[in-house]
Amino acid sequence: MNAPNRILPGEQEWLHPRAEIMPPPQQADAAPLALEINPGLDIAVLAKSYAEHRKLRLSGLLSSGAVELHDHLQQSDEWIHLVTGSKGVLEHDRQARRRLGTERLNGIGLEAQARARQAFQYRYEAIRVPDPCEGQRSDPLGQFAALMASAQMRELLAGIIGAQVGGFADGQATAYGPGDFLTQHDDAVEGKDRLAAFVYGLTPGWRIDWGGLLLFHGERDRDAEALAPRFNTLDLFAVPRAHSVSLVSRAAAHRRYAITGWLTR
């Protein structure tokens, strides 16, 4: 049996998977982005597709601002690497990862993959997005969160899913690199009042054989529908729904970026 992971400075262990991510430091005011919802979206067509399949891929969500969002995530140094451990979630900031070294990090990754054979498991990087009640960041990520919580966006999404959207919650930017993955789960958490999950993709030039695919699992886990990461693309799907993110290959030329969260009642 492997020895339990030792907690180092810059590393935190949570007893409940995905309970929290360390709040980001205060951001200096940033120039507002021109985040504009694509005015050409046909809500009636989108709503019909969502009603039929209980999920939807919407390409071209924004008419402007997506490139700046991608660049901000790519350049950020706030990323926290999350790995479910034997006692909870290990959170390593970049300084902690440098202190751990390549050998220990590889060991943690192998331990995570071994646990994934029998239990829910994940490994990826994240930046937490505060919920609206906690106050907004002023950087591009915070500006996107404000857009998701806006009346205009809630009206659009409510029209698509056919239900009143109370708000946007539990948001995080995510980055999947080689060796990262997320095993099967359905997002149903008691008391969260989740109507639908969303994944706003910000990944240009991704090849299917690099992995990192959003997989919707079929009945009794016998088959799956796979969606490759794309840029400026919103995936919406009803909660609960069994899904996962496949392992990212070492061949991947860059990371898989997205902003995720849930629409709540």
Backbone as CSV, one residue per row, in Angstrom:
resi,resn,N_x,N_y,N_z,CA_x,CA_y,CA_z,C_x,C_y,C_z
1,MET,0.846,-1.189,0.000,0.000,0.000,0.000,0.882,1.239,0.000
2,ASN,0.505,2.250,-0.789,1.289,3.466,-0.857,1.126,4.288,0.415
3,ALA,2.195,4.958,0.809,2.126,5.833,1.980,1.243,7.027,1.671
4,PRO,0.526,7.560,2.683,-0.309,8.726,2.439,0.540,9.908,2.017
5,ASN,-0.040,10.790,1.189,0.676,11.957,0.712,0.911,12.929,1.859
6,ARG,2.130,13.473,1.929,2.465,14.453,2.956,2.055,15.839,2.465
7,ILE,1.434,16.628,3.339,0.986,17.961,2.971,2.142,18.937,3.103
8,LEU,2.436,19.650,2.016,3.540,20.587,1.976,3.011,22.010,1.932
9,PRO,3.849,23.016,2.229,3.422,24.413,2.070,2.948,24.654,0.640
10,GLY,1.831,25.360,0.511,1.263,25.592,-0.808,0.353,24.483,-1.258
11,GLU,0.173,23.457,-0.435,-0.665,22.304,-0.787,-1.741,22.189,0.287
12,GLN,-2.969,21.892,-0.117,-4.039,21.690,0.843,-4.765,20.400,0.507
13,GLU,-5.303,19.756,1.531,-6.063,18.523,1.321,-7.459,18.727,1.883
14,TRP,-8.470,18.478,1.049,-9.864,18.649,1.448,-10.492,17.273,1.652
15,LEU,-11.377,17.184,2.613,-11.985,15.898,2.931,-13.152,15.558,2.018
16,HIS,-13.665,16.542,1.291,-14.791,16.301,0.397,-14.364,16.652,-1.022
17,PRO,-14.391,15.687,-1.952,-13.971,15.968,-3.316,-14.699,17.162,-3.908
18,ARG,-13.945,18.054,-4.551,-14.459,19.221,-5.251,-15.226,20.158,-4.328
19,ALA,-14.912,20.131,-3.014,-15.624,21.003,-2.083,-15.304,22.464,-2.337
20,GLU,-14.037,22.779,-2.515,-13.606,24.154,-2.704,-12.311,24.152,-3.497
21,ILE,-11.994,25.285,-4.058,-10.667,25.546,-4.577,-10.225,26.832,-3.918
22,MET,-8.956,26.906,-3.552,-8.461,28.080,-2.853,-8.875,29.351,-3.573
23,PRO,-9.463,30.344,-2.873,-9.865,31.582,-3.524,-8.653,32.265,-4.159
24,PRO,-8.832,32.834,-5.338,-7.712,33.514,-5.983,-7.369,34.795,-5.254
25,PRO,-6.140,35.291,-5.401,-5.787,36.554,-4.787,-6.556,37.693,-5.411
26,GLN,-6.636,38.819,-4.705,-7.316,39.982,-5.226,-6.654,40.427,-6.520
27,GLN,-7.475,40.737,-7.507,-6.965,41.135,-8.803,-7.013,42.651,-8.947
28,ALA,-5.984,43.195,-9.599,-6.037,44.604,-9.946,-7.116,44.796,-11.005
29,ASP,-7.724,45.992,-11.020,-8.755,46.254,-12.000,-8.210,46.069,-13.400
30,ALA,-8.984,45.385,-14.230,-8.577,45.130,-15.607,-9.523,45.842,-16.554
31,ALA,-9.000,46.196,-17.720,-9.845,46.840,-18.714,-10.953,45.884,-19.121
32,PRO,-12.185,46.364,-19.225,-13.288,45.467,-19.572,-13.128,44.892,-20.972
33,LEU,-13.462,43.613,-21.097,-13.455,42.964,-22.397,-14.755,43.256,-23.136
34,ALA,-14.690,43.145,-24.441,-15.906,43.277,-25.248,-16.532,41.899,-25.387
35,LEU,-17.084,41.403,-24.257,-17.739,40.087,-24.268,-19.169,40.258,-24.765
36,GLU,-19.403,39.800,-25.975,-20.711,39.971,-26.595,-21.298,38.625,-26.979
37,ILE,-22.554,38.386,-26.594,-23.251,37.172,-27.009,-23.569,37.268,-28.498
38,ASN,-23.338,36.183,-29.211,-23.608,36.138,-30.645,-25.069,36.478,-30.921
39,PRO,-25.352,37.574,-31.631,-26.750,37.961,-31.870,-27.454,37.061,-32.884
40,GLY,-26.684,36.204,-33.581,-27.285,35.358,-34.604,-27.794,34.016,-34.113
41,LEU,-27.743,33.771,-32.797,-28.201,32.483,-32.264,-29.712,32.346,-32.412
42,ASP,-30.148,31.202,-32.903,-31.579,30.931,-33.081,-32.060,30.113,-31.885
43,ILE,-32.685,30.770,-30.929,-33.080,30.111,-29.684,-34.076,28.996,-29.946
44,ALA,-35.000,29.201,-30.862,-36.024,28.184,-31.127,-35.385,26.893,-31.630
45,VAL,-34.428,27.005,-32.534,-33.749,25.816,-33.075,-32.926,25.139,-31.984
46,LEU,-32.222,25.929,-31.189,-31.407,25.383,-30.114,-32.276,24.696,-29.056
47,ALA,-33.395,25.309,-28.719,-34.294,24.740,-27.715,-34.877,23.413,-28.186
48,LYS,-35.207,23.319,-29.472,-35.759,22.074,-30.020,-34.744,20.950,-29.902
49,SER,-33.482,21.238,-30.222,-32.434,20.219,-30.141,-32.191,19.801,-28.693
50,TYR,-32.173,20.774,-27.777,-31.939,20.439,-26.368,-33.092,19.593,-25.819
51,ALA,-34.319,19.932,-26.179,-35.472,19.178,-25.687,-35.440,17.735,-26.166
52,GLU,-34.923,17.522,-27.372,-34.882,16.174,-27.941,-33.772,15.331,-27.326
53,HIS,-32.623,15.930,-27.071,-31.450,15.165,-26.646,-31.034,15.416,-25.202
54,ARG,-31.606,16.418,-24.569,-31.243,16.836,-23.206,-29.776,17.253,-23.125
55,LYS,-29.240,17.653,-24.238,-27.895,18.208,-24.318,-27.774,18.965,-25.633
56,LEU,-26.737,19.807,-25.709,-26.605,20.662,-26.882,-25.176,21.160,-26.996
57,ARG,-24.646,21.156,-28.203,-23.380,21.851,-28.481,-23.704,23.088,-29.298
58,LEU,-23.338,24.252,-28.724,-23.619,25.548,-29.336,-22.280,26.165,-29.756
59,SER,-22.034,26.219,-31.048,-20.788,26.784,-31.555,-20.935,28.296,-31.732
60,GLY,-19.885,29.039,-31.386,-19.897,30.484,-31.568,-20.753,31.212,-30.552
61,LEU,-20.625,30.878,-29.280,-21.438,31.544,-28.244,-21.196,33.045,-28.237
62,LEU,-19.930,33.443,-28.324,-19.597,34.868,-28.252,-19.194,35.393,-29.622
63,SER,-19.596,36.614,-29.912,-19.158,37.260,-31.141,-17.852,38.007,-30.941
64,SER,-17.454,38.245,-29.684,-16.171,38.878,-29.386,-15.767,38.549,-27.957
65,GLY,-14.465,38.549,-27.704,-13.950,38.339,-26.358,-13.365,36.963,-26.106
66,ALA,-13.666,35.975,-26.944,-13.202,34.605,-26.690,-11.683,34.501,-26.784
67,VAL,-11.088,35.166,-27.738,-9.630,35.103,-27.900,-8.937,35.661,-26.661
68,GLU,-9.429,36.782,-26.149,-8.840,37.393,-24.957,-8.998,36.496,-23.733
69,LEU,-10.139,35.817,-23.628,-10.336,34.876,-22.524,-9.323,33.738,-22.593
70,HIS,-9.153,33.173,-23.771,-8.179,32.095,-23.942,-6.780,32.564,-23.567
71,ASP,-6.391,33.737,-24.042,-5.047,34.240,-23.766,-4.838,34.471,-22.276
72,HIS,-5.878,34.955,-21.598,-5.782,35.177,-20.158,-5.541,33.860,-19.418
73,LEU,-6.292,32.827,-19.775,-6.121,31.531,-19.112,-4.750,30.943,-19.416
74,GLN,-4.318,31.063,-20.637,-3.031,30.507,-21.032,-1.873,31.171,-20.274
75,GLN,-2.005,32.453,-19.974,-0.925,33.207,-19.342,-1.020,33.244,-17.819
76,SER,-2.125,32.791,-17.247,-2.333,32.901,-15.802,-1.357,32.023,-15.019
77,ASP,-0.937,32.514,-13.848,-0.103,31.709,-12.951,-0.865,31.296,-11.688
78,GLU,-2.193,31.398,-11.734,-3.027,31.066,-10.575,-3.460,29.609,-10.534
79,TRP,-3.093,28.821,-11.525,-3.623,27.472,-11.633,-3.255,26.619,-10.421
80,ILE,-4.263,25.889,-9.930,-4.091,24.916,-8.853,-4.352,23.527,-9.433
81,HIS,-3.380,22.624,-9.283,-3.576,21.271,-9.801,-4.303,20.437,-8.758
82,LEU,-5.406,19.843,-9.153,-6.274,19.075,-8.260,-6.140,17.588,-8.567
83,VAL,-5.945,16.805,-7.526,-5.883,15.350,-7.659,-6.627,14.747,-6.482
84,THR,-7.606,13.895,-6.756,-8.268,13.212,-5.651,-7.302,12.218,-5.042
85,GLY,-7.137,12.318,-3.727,-6.227,11.439,-3.015,-6.975,10.436,-2.160
86,SER,-6.229,9.667,-1.380,-6.845,8.628,-0.554,-7.691,9.217,0.563
87,LYS,-7.432,10.476,0.959,-8.168,11.099,2.055,-8.939,12.341,1.627
88,GLY,-8.941,12.659,0.360,-9.620,13.864,-0.102,-8.937,14.395,-1.339
89,VAL,-8.986,15.711,-1.510,-8.446,16.338,-2.707,-7.130,17.032,-2.390
90,LEU,-6.096,16.688,-3.137,-4.813,17.370,-3.014,-4.810,18.556,-3.964
91,GLU,-4.410,19.720,-3.453,-4.340,20.935,-4.254,-2.898,21.440,-4.249
92,HIS,-2.267,21.440,-5.406,-0.886,21.905,-5.516,-0.833,23.171,-6.365
93,ASP,-0.356,24.271,-5.758,-0.088,25.422,-6.611,1.229,25.179,-7.337
94,ARG,1.616,26.094,-8.202,2.783,25.829,-9.048,4.082,25.798,-8.246
95,GLN,4.169,26.593,-7.199,5.353,26.527,-6.351,5.462,25.181,-5.667
96,ALA,4.338,24.660,-5.181,4.344,23.350,-4.521,4.746,22.254,-5.496
97,ARG,4.290,22.365,-6.740,4.640,21.350,-7.743,6.141,21.362,-8.021
98,ARG,6.727,22.543,-8.044,8.177,22.610,-8.252,8.915,21.982,-7.067
99,ARG,8.413,22.205,-5.858,9.061,21.623,-4.681,8.929,20.106,-4.659
100,LEU,7.780,19.607,-5.108,7.574,18.161,-5.111,8.520,17.453,-6.074
101,GLY,8.761,18.063,-7.215,9.668,17.461,-8.179,8.980,16.468,-9.102
102,THR,9.628,16.176,-10.202,9.042,15.339,-11.245,8.737,13.923,-10.758
103,GLU,9.649,13.342,-9.995,9.454,11.957,-9.560,8.217,11.822,-8.675
104,ARG,8.065,12.715,-7.700,6.905,12.627,-6.799,5.605,12.933,-7.537
105,LEU,5.642,13.915,-8.432,4.442,14.241,-9.193,4.018,13.065,-10.067
106,ASN,4.995,12.410,-10.678,4.662,11.227,-11.475,4.058,10.137,-10.598
107,GLY,4.579,9.994,-9.380,4.033,9.007,-8.453,2.606,9.314,-8.066
108,ILE,2.321,10.592,-7.805,0.952,10.993,-7.468,0.013,10.702,-8.639
109,GLY,0.495,10.962,-9.862,-0.321,10.678,-11.041,-0.614,9.210,-11.203
110,LEU,0.382,8.361,-10.975,0.174,6.920,-11.086,-0.782,6.412,-10.011
111,GLU,-0.668,6.960,-8.798,-1.593,6.585,-7.726,-3.026,6.957,-8.093
112,ALA,-3.202,8.142,-8.700,-4.538,8.578,-9.109,-5.114,7.642,-10.164
113,GLN,-4.295,7.254,-11.136,-4.780,6.355,-12.170,-5.137,4.983,-11.602
114,ALA,-4.388,4.535,-10.612,-4.706,3.252,-9.977,-6.039,3.328,-9.240
115,ARG,-6.283,4.427,-8.524,-7.556,4.571,-7.803,-8.730,4.673,-8.769
116,ALA,-8.478,5.206,-9.972,-9.550,5.373,-10.955,-10.117,4.041,-11.433
117,ARG,-9.423,2.943,-11.164,-9.943,1.637,-11.565,-11.192,1.254,-10.780
118,GLN,-11.345,1.839,-9.598,-12.442,1.413,-8.727,-13.276,2.560,-8.168
119,ALA,-12.848,3.797,-8.329,-13.553,4.892,-7.670,-13.541,6.148,-8.535
120,PHE,-14.427,7.075,-8.207,-14.439,8.383,-8.857,-13.102,9.070,-8.622
121,GLN,-12.541,9.625,-9.685,-11.193,10.179,-9.588,-11.017,11.276,-10.627
122,TYR,-10.215,12.277,-10.302,-9.892,13.281,-11.305,-8.518,13.867,-11.057
123,ARG,-7.986,14.476,-12.121,-6.712,15.174,-12.073,-6.731,16.229,-13.166
124,TYR,-6.650,17.495,-12.783,-6.606,18.594,-13.744,-6.255,19.869,-12.989
125,GLU,-6.079,20.981,-13.710,-5.819,22.270,-13.088,-7.085,23.121,-13.110
126,ALA,-7.207,24.006,-12.112,-8.408,24.831,-12.020,-8.101,26.184,-11.397
127,ILE,-8.938,27.147,-11.739,-8.992,28.452,-11.073,-10.444,28.673,-10.696
128,ARG,-10.699,28.840,-9.434,-12.075,28.992,-8.965,-12.637,30.350,-9.354
129,VAL,-13.903,30.355,-9.766,-14.615,31.583,-10.081,-15.604,31.855,-8.948
130,PRO,-15.478,32.960,-8.216,-16.415,33.223,-7.128,-17.854,33.298,-7.625
131,ASP,-18.778,32.778,-6.839,-20.194,32.934,-7.151,-20.576,34.405,-7.026
132,PRO,-21.643,34.841,-7.703,-22.028,36.252,-7.669,-22.201,36.814,-6.263
133,CYS,-22.677,36.014,-5.331,-22.904,36.509,-3.966,-21.600,36.788,-3.228
134,GLU,-20.473,36.279,-3.760,-19.179,36.458,-3.115,-18.408,37.649,-3.669
135,GLY,-18.981,38.329,-4.670,-18.261,39.415,-5.305,-17.495,38.911,-6.508
136,GLN,-17.323,39.774,-7.486,-16.732,39.355,-8.743,-15.266,39.766,-8.856
137,ARG,-14.487,38.928,-9.542,-13.157,39.307,-9.977,-13.318,40.350,-11.079
138,SER,-12.307,41.198,-11.241,-12.379,42.209,-12.295,-11.571,41.816,-13.529
139,ASP,-10.890,40.658,-13.481,-10.092,40.224,-14.619,-10.995,39.572,-15.670
140,PRO,-10.450,39.124,-16.815,-11.295,38.531,-17.864,-12.136,37.353,-17.390
141,LEU,-11.605,36.534,-16.478,-12.373,35.403,-15.979,-13.580,35.892,-15.180
142,GLY,-13.374,36.906,-14.364,-14.490,37.480,-13.614,-15.507,38.146,-14.511
143,GLN,-15.039,38.762,-15.587,-15.960,39.395,-16.526,-16.811,38.356,-17.239
144,PHE,-16.229,37.198,-17.537,-17.028,36.127,-18.129,-18.066,35.620,-17.138
145,ALA,-17.670,35.478,-15.864,-18.619,35.030,-14.849,-19.781,36.012,-14.725
146,ALA,-19.475,37.311,-14.790,-20.537,38.317,-14.725,-21.476,38.186,-15.917
147,LEU,-20.911,37.876,-17.091,-21.756,37.682,-18.265,-22.670,36.476,-18.078
148,MET,-22.126,35.369,-17.525,-22.939,34.174,-17.310,-24.082,34.441,-16.341
149,ALA,-23.863,35.346,-15.383,-24.883,35.649,-14.380,-25.825,36.766,-14.827
150,SER,-25.563,37.348,-15.991,-26.354,38.489,-16.451,-27.752,38.067,-16.880
151,ALA,-28.668,39.027,-16.872,-30.045,38.760,-17.285,-30.106,38.313,-18.741
152,GLN,-29.260,38.890,-19.593,-29.263,38.529,-21.013,-28.873,37.070,-21.210
153,MET,-27.817,36.624,-20.516,-27.389,35.234,-20.659,-28.400,34.282,-20.030
154,ARG,-28.931,34.637,-18.863,-29.905,33.760,-18.217,-31.157,33.616,-19.074
155,GLU,-31.551,34.679,-19.759,-32.710,34.608,-20.652,-32.430,33.678,-21.829
156,LEU,-31.226,33.791,-22.395,-30.847,32.921,-23.505,-30.852,31.460,-23.073
157,LEU,-30.201,31.164,-21.963,-30.077,29.777,-21.524,-31.415,29.208,-21.058
158,ALA,-32.239,30.043,-20.414,-33.570,29.588,-20.012,-34.405,29.219,-21.237
159,GLY,-34.274,30.009,-22.299,-34.999,29.710,-23.529,-34.562,28.397,-24.152
160,ILE,-33.285,28.072,-24.004,-32.766,26.834,-24.591,-33.183,25.609,-23.780
161,ILE,-33.010,25.662,-22.452,-33.285,24.471,-21.646,-34.745,24.357,-21.224
162,GLY,-35.532,25.407,-21.465,-36.955,25.348,-21.162,-37.275,25.396,-19.692
163,ALA,-36.474,26.113,-18.916,-36.706,26.253,-17.481,-36.108,27.570,-17.012
164,GLN,-36.695,28.148,-15.996,-36.189,29.397,-15.440,-34.818,29.173,-14.812
165,VAL,-33.849,29.988,-15.190,-32.499,29.877,-14.657,-32.312,30.919,-13.565
166,GLY,-32.085,30.436,-12.352,-31.899,31.355,-11.237,-30.525,31.984,-11.215
167,GLY,-29.512,31.237,-11.655,-28.170,31.786,-11.628,-27.130,30.812,-12.121
168,PHE,-25.873,31.232,-11.931,-24.679,30.502,-12.344,-23.900,30.215,-11.069
169,ALA,-23.465,28.960,-10.865,-22.824,28.615,-9.590,-21.663,27.654,-9.790
170,ASP,-20.755,27.672,-8.788,-19.651,26.712,-8.699,-18.782,26.707,-9.951
171,GLY,-18.513,27.890,-10.475,-17.737,27.993,-11.696,-16.244,27.808,-11.467
172,GLN,-15.579,27.292,-12.482,-14.130,27.193,-12.449,-13.588,27.140,-13.869
173,ALA,-12.449,27.771,-14.059,-11.701,27.558,-15.286,-10.929,26.269,-15.112
174,THR,-10.822,25.483,-16.174,-10.112,24.208,-16.097,-9.087,24.114,-17.219
175,ALA,-8.004,23.416,-16.924,-6.973,23.153,-17.914,-6.539,21.699,-17.753
176,TYR,-6.686,20.920,-18.810,-6.278,19.517,-18.807,-5.022,19.376,-19.671
177,GLY,-3.958,18.887,-19.059,-2.729,18.597,-19.782,-2.490,17.104,-19.827
178,PRO,-1.356,16.675,-20.388,-1.060,15.242,-20.467,-1.184,14.545,-19.113
179,GLY,-1.937,13.436,-19.091,-2.157,12.674,-17.868,-3.374,13.087,-17.080
180,ASP,-4.012,14.198,-17.443,-5.200,14.659,-16.706,-6.454,13.960,-17.229
181,PHE,-7.466,13.829,-16.346,-8.698,13.116,-16.696,-9.755,13.380,-15.631
182,LEU,-10.968,12.948,-15.908,-12.095,13.047,-14.973,-12.988,11.836,-15.223
183,THR,-13.147,10.983,-14.212,-13.901,9.750,-14.427,-15.407,9.985,-14.322
184,GLN,-16.154,8.944,-14.585,-17.606,9.038,-14.709,-18.275,9.584,-13.448
185,HIS,-19.233,10.495,-13.659,-20.061,11.054,-12.589,-21.275,11.687,-13.260
186,ASP,-22.244,12.174,-12.465,-23.458,12.717,-13.086,-23.833,14.121,-12.602
187,ASP,-23.008,14.757,-11.756,-23.186,16.137,-11.289,-24.369,16.322,-10.333
188,ALA,-25.060,15.257,-9.977,-26.201,15.384,-9.065,-25.687,15.484,-7.626
189,VAL,-25.870,16.651,-7.013,-25.442,16.879,-5.633,-26.631,17.440,-4.862
190,GLU,-27.018,16.751,-3.813,-28.186,17.161,-3.037,-28.004,18.585,-2.518
191,GLY,-29.053,19.394,-2.695,-29.046,20.759,-2.186,-28.467,21.794,-3.129
192,LYS,-27.887,21.363,-4.261,-27.283,22.314,-5.196,-28.286,22.899,-6.197
193,ASP,-29.432,22.252,-6.367,-30.476,22.735,-7.286,-29.951,22.951,-8.709
194,ARG,-29.167,22.017,-9.201,-28.600,22.147,-10.531,-29.593,21.723,-11.609
195,LEU,-29.803,22.609,-12.580,-30.654,22.300,-13.723,-29.844,21.690,-14.865
196,ALA,-28.698,22.285,-15.128,-27.871,21.858,-16.248,-26.425,22.225,-15.961
197,ALA,-25.533,21.482,-16.582,-24.100,21.778,-16.522,-23.690,22.427,-17.841
198,PHE,-22.640,23.235,-17.782,-22.117,23.793,-19.022,-20.606,23.683,-19.045
199,VAL,-20.068,23.563,-20.248,-18.628,23.579,-20.495,-18.401,24.552,-21.643
200,TYR,-17.801,25.704,-21.336,-17.509,26.673,-22.386,-16.079,26.434,-22.854
201,GLY,-15.934,25.830,-24.029,-14.632,25.444,-24.545,-13.851,26.613,-25.107
202,LEU,-12.570,26.670,-24.757,-11.664,27.710,-25.236,-10.379,27.067,-25.758
203,THR,-10.553,25.976,-26.501,-9.409,25.183,-26.956,-9.337,25.185,-28.478
204,PRO,-8.410,25.955,-29.046,-8.253,25.941,-30.504,-7.323,24.814,-30.953
205,GLY,-7.527,24.333,-32.161,-6.587,23.416,-32.801,-6.341,22.113,-32.071
206,TRP,-7.407,21.482,-31.564,-7.265,20.235,-30.799,-7.596,19.042,-31.687
207,ARG,-6.758,18.011,-31.597,-6.989,16.775,-32.344,-7.700,15.747,-31.465
208,ILE,-8.618,15.012,-32.051,-9.388,14.018,-31.300,-8.475,12.991,-30.657
209,ASP,-7.399,12.588,-31.344,-6.547,11.547,-30.789,-5.652,12.034,-29.648
210,TRP,-5.746,13.318,-29.283,-5.052,13.812,-28.089,-5.834,13.507,-26.817
211,GLY,-7.064,13.000,-26.935,-7.877,12.720,-25.752,-8.578,13.974,-25.251
212,GLY,-8.859,14.012,-23.930,-9.567,15.157,-23.370,-10.975,15.305,-23.899
213,LEU,-11.581,14.186,-24.324,-12.909,14.211,-24.924,-13.983,14.243,-23.846
214,LEU,-15.012,15.038,-24.057,-16.190,15.014,-23.195,-17.039,13.823,-23.629
215,LEU,-17.156,12.837,-22.743,-17.860,11.599,-23.060,-19.200,11.546,-22.347
216,PHE,-20.276,11.329,-23.092,-21.588,11.080,-22.515,-21.821,9.575,-22.548
217,HIS,-21.969,8.977,-21.380,-22.030,7.523,-21.271,-23.420,6.998,-21.612
218,GLY,-23.435,5.892,-22.324,-24.693,5.263,-22.690,-25.225,4.374,-21.582
219,GLU,-26.323,3.717,-21.872,-26.989,2.870,-20.888,-26.057,1.762,-20.412
220,ARG,-25.984,1.589,-19.094,-25.138,0.584,-18.446,-23.666,0.709,-18.865
221,ASP,-23.292,1.932,-19.278,-21.884,2.231,-19.573,-21.321,1.351,-20.688
222,ARG,-22.171,1.012,-21.669,-21.734,0.121,-22.755,-21.197,0.871,-23.967
223,ASP,-21.550,2.149,-24.084,-21.050,2.945,-25.195,-21.018,4.398,-24.739
224,ALA,-20.524,5.274,-25.611,-20.429,6.685,-25.254,-20.437,7.535,-26.513
225,GLU,-20.911,8.764,-26.365,-20.811,9.771,-27.415,-19.696,10.722,-27.022
226,ALA,-18.775,10.990,-27.935,-17.595,11.795,-27.627,-17.645,13.134,-28.350
227,LEU,-17.306,14.192,-27.614,-17.196,15.526,-28.180,-15.776,16.031,-27.973
228,ALA,-15.113,16.397,-29.046,-13.748,16.895,-28.960,-13.746,18.342,-28.476
229,PRO,-12.721,18.760,-27.748,-12.607,20.163,-27.330,-12.596,21.086,-28.552
230,ARG,-13.289,22.189,-28.420,-13.364,23.181,-29.488,-13.278,24.586,-28.885
231,PHE,-13.178,25.572,-29.749,-13.011,26.963,-29.325,-14.324,27.727,-29.430
232,ASN,-14.606,28.553,-28.404,-15.811,29.396,-28.373,-17.071,28.558,-28.557
233,THR,-17.100,27.413,-27.858,-18.199,26.459,-27.985,-18.775,26.140,-26.613
234,LEU,-20.098,26.231,-26.493,-20.773,25.945,-25.234,-21.471,24.595,-25.314
235,ASP,-21.083,23.666,-24.422,-21.805,22.408,-24.278,-22.714,22.506,-23.067
236,LEU,-23.991,22.263,-23.281,-25.010,22.276,-22.228,-25.592,20.876,-22.103
237,PHE,-25.793,20.405,-20.861,-26.461,19.119,-20.706,-27.178,19.068,-19.359
238,ALA,-28.304,18.372,-19.370,-29.161,18.307,-18.188,-28.485,17.520,-17.078
239,VAL,-28.791,17.900,-15.856,-28.331,17.179,-14.654,-29.512,16.395,-14.100
240,PRO,-29.346,15.089,-13.804,-28.111,14.302,-13.880,-27.901,13.696,-15.259
241,ARG,-26.625,13.499,-15.597,-26.259,12.789,-16.824,-24.841,12.255,-16.651
242,ALA,-24.663,10.962,-16.886,-23.359,10.331,-16.714,-22.398,10.817,-17.807
243,HIS,-21.245,11.306,-17.371,-20.257,11.802,-18.321,-18.867,11.732,-17.703
244,SER,-17.854,11.953,-18.520,-16.471,11.939,-18.060,-15.629,12.722,-19.056
245,VAL,-14.356,12.932,-18.708,-13.382,13.530,-19.631,-12.251,12.522,-19.776
246,SER,-11.980,12.106,-21.011,-10.983,11.070,-21.233,-9.565,11.589,-21.002
247,LEU,-8.665,10.657,-20.735,-7.274,10.965,-20.439,-6.626,11.734,-21.587
248,VAL,-5.916,12.810,-21.241,-5.186,13.582,-22.241,-3.853,12.891,-22.529
249,SER,-3.578,12.715,-23.808,-2.361,12.032,-24.248,-1.123,12.907,-24.075
250,ARG,0.022,12.251,-23.955,1.290,12.975,-23.931,1.578,13.643,-25.270
251,ALA,0.862,13.236,-26.302,1.058,13.836,-27.618,0.413,15.211,-27.744
252,ALA,-0.444,15.590,-26.794,-1.149,16.875,-26.875,-0.152,18.028,-26.939
253,ALA,-0.350,18.912,-27.907,0.583,20.009,-28.122,0.380,21.158,-27.145
254,HIS,-0.797,21.225,-26.537,-1.090,22.282,-25.561,-2.219,21.789,-24.673
255,ARG,-2.641,22.617,-23.729,-3.651,22.180,-22.770,-5.071,22.421,-23.289
256,ARG,-5.992,21.696,-22.698,-7.420,21.786,-23.029,-8.053,22.783,-22.059
257,TYR,-8.443,23.950,-22.546,-8.992,25.004,-21.690,-10.517,25.059,-21.786
258,ALA,-11.154,25.314,-20.662,-12.600,25.493,-20.637,-12.980,26.251,-19.360
259,ILE,-14.190,26.788,-19.364,-14.783,27.345,-18.153,-16.056,26.554,-17.909
260,THR,-16.197,26.001,-16.713,-17.321,25.115,-16.415,-18.127,25.628,-15.231
261,GLY,-19.332,25.129,-15.115,-20.185,25.486,-13.986,-21.574,24.908,-14.188
262,TRP,-22.521,25.382,-13.390,-23.879,24.870,-13.442,-24.886,25.994,-13.458
263,LEU,-25.986,25.743,-14.154,-27.145,26.630,-14.111,-28.049,26.112,-13.009
264,THR,-28.469,27.003,-12.124,-29.260,26.599,-10.969,-30.664,27.193,-11.020
265,ARG,-31.545,26.604,-10.228,-32.925,27.077,-10.169,-33.011,28.449,-9.496
